Structures are given as C-alpha cells and as structure tokens.
C-alpha cells in the first residue's frame, strides 16, 4: 500500500522548535515533488514549503527564514524543521507527494504553539 505517514507534532511554547517527518512506503520517493501543507481550525489548507525532486525549495512568506524543508530519498523521508514557532503556526500539518498529476496525502500531525 502506497502511503505517507507524518510524525513529530506536539505542543510547544512560542519561540520553540519542532521537527516533523514524513515517511513514504511502497513508492520511489526520488520521483516525487514533496511538500508540507497546514490547516488551522476554520481555515483552508495552505502550502507551507515544497521541495522538488532536484532539491529546489520554496516557502510561503509566513514561514520563510524560520522553517526548512529537506528530503532524504534513501530513507524515503521528507522533513520540516520549524524554528521560532508562533501561536499562528498552530495547525494540522500534512505532507504531500506529487508526480505527473497523481498526488498522495498523509494523515496529518497536529502542531500546537502556546503563547
């Protein structure tokens, strides 16, 4: 079964850090464009960061300079290092893998940042 499984969410105080991981199963990870999205309560899901199959990265303005996306194709893993967290970063974080119009979502991991 092809799937993505996120981990690493939790409760952290403002200014703290968390590292999210997403592991892919039964897929050739290197072929996929990878991304992290988040969805806050009552809000639409939004793109946070993305990394191409070649390693090019892009970030939303709200996290630029604080978050870093990385991938390890040998381990089928994409990570999101989140520093200087703010209460407005509170959301469920999802990883997404995309290839030629086919896409796959993980189940999400909750990040709560307290003030």
N, C-alpha and C positions, 0 to 999 in steps of 0.2 A: 504494500500500500504506500503510495507516494504521500508524504505528509511533512509538515513543518511543525516543530514544537518549540515554543518560546519558554524561557525561564529567566529568573533574575529579578523579577519585580518585587516590590515590597514597600514598606513605609520608611521614609527618610525625612530628616529635617531640612528645611530650606538651607541652601548652601552646600549640602552634601552631594554625594556621588552614588551612582548605581551603574552596574554593567549588565546589560541584557544580552542574552544569547539566543540564537535560533538555529536549531539543528534540522537539517533536511534528511529524509530517509528515502531510499529507493529512487534516487534521482542523481543525474550527473550535474552536480552543483555548479561547476565551472561554466556551464552553458547558459545559466540564468542571470538576468538582471535582478538584483536584490534590493529591497527597500524596507524601511521601517515607517509605519504609519501610527497614528494615535487617534483615539476618540475619547473626548471628555464627555461627561454627563450632559445630555441635551444638545450636544454639538455634532457636526458632521465629522466623519473620519478625514484626517488630513495627513498629507505627506510630511514626514519629518526629515528623512535622509534617504539617499539612494546611492548605490554603487554598481557600476556597470560590470560586465564580465571582464573588461580590461582593467578594472580598478579605478576608473574615474568616479569621483564622488561629487555629490551636490547636496545642499542643505536648505531647509527653509530658513527664512530670515530670523525667525523667533529662536532658533537653536544654534545658529552659526556662531562658532567660536566657543561653544560650550559642549556640544555633542560631537562625537567622532564615530563614523561607521567604518567597519573593516570586515574583511572576509578571509576565510581560510578554506580554500577549496579542497584541500587534502582531508580536512576534518568535516567538510560539508556544513560549515558554520558561518553565520554572519552575526556580528556583534555590534552593539551600540553602547559606547561609553558615554555616560551622561554626567557632566560635572556642573557645579554651580547651579544646582537644581532650584527651581522656583515653584511656589504653590500652583502657578498656572501650567506647570508641566504635568500635573495630575491627570491621568488618563489611563485607559487600557491601551497598551502598545502591541501592535501586530507586525509580524514580518510577512513579506510578500515576495514570491518568486515569479518572474515573468519571462516567457520565451515565446516569441512569434505569436503573440495574441493569446496564448494559454497562460493562465495565472493560477496561483495557489496561495491561499492564506493560512496562517497559523491560527491557533485558537485564542491567542492574546494573553498578555500578562499585565497585571494591574500595578501601576506605579502611583503611590500617594505621597505627596510632598506636603509636610505640615509647616505652618508658618511659626 
